[in-house]
């Protein structure tokens, strides 16, 4: 193995160790999913041809602070990964960062009140609207209006570029997990296995996993009763 790959492997191990501290005991994974911290999962990452998003996201990783905040936690990770101007945090003064408390402000309250988020979470379209109050470009894609080929192509291109990110909204049970709608960022794509890496923000529940593109798209191509039965999907985010 080359020196560059050895350094990369060491960095991956450090990041995986750091994020592992955020969880204790997680639910078992179905056979169709590959845990990122397994030997197979690490090999997929080393071979991945689109992984620019991984390190900024892993460095900004947060676990959702309650069971309705998967969308909020995903927003925080992406905004911090972009290194956008962040709000002040009194406890961290003079340092500034996005948190799951300050990312929701007067602007987002006009889009979707925090009390509603705490009760029912965030839909795909609401996620796009909440992100749009920041200085970012947002493109919302409903699975029913897209295709697995378009999803693979757009997302692979985004994950291979600096400063571009993808957040997915999918039905957990469709990929064999427990059990409802969920939101998390994607971090990498491996073309040979045709799998995407989900950095699951519910780290108390599941670790990051590699999932087949077709299975993830099918999990997004499910109706969300909280969003007028429109399908779930994905959001492309980049700096303006």
Secondary structure as UniProt FT lines:
FT   HELIX           3..20
FT   TURN            21..22
FT   TURN            31..32
FT   STRAND          34..35
FT   TURN            36..37
FT   HELIX           39..47
FT   HELIX           52..59
FT   TURN            67..68
FT   HELIX           70..81
FT   TURN            82..83
FT   HELIX           90..92
FT   TURN            93..94
FT   TURN            100..103
FT   HELIX           106..111
FT   HELIX           114..120
FT   HELIX           124..131
FT   TURN            132..133
FT   STRAND          136..142
FT   HELIX           143..145
FT   HELIX           148..159
FT   TURN            162..163
FT   STRAND          164..171
FT   HELIX           172..175
FT   STRAND          181..190
FT   TURN            191..194
FT   STRAND          195..199
FT   TURN            203..205
FT   STRAND          209..212
FT   HELIX           213..220
FT   STRAND          223..224
FT   HELIX           225..227
FT   TURN            228..229
FT   STRAND          230..231
FT   STRAND          233..239
//
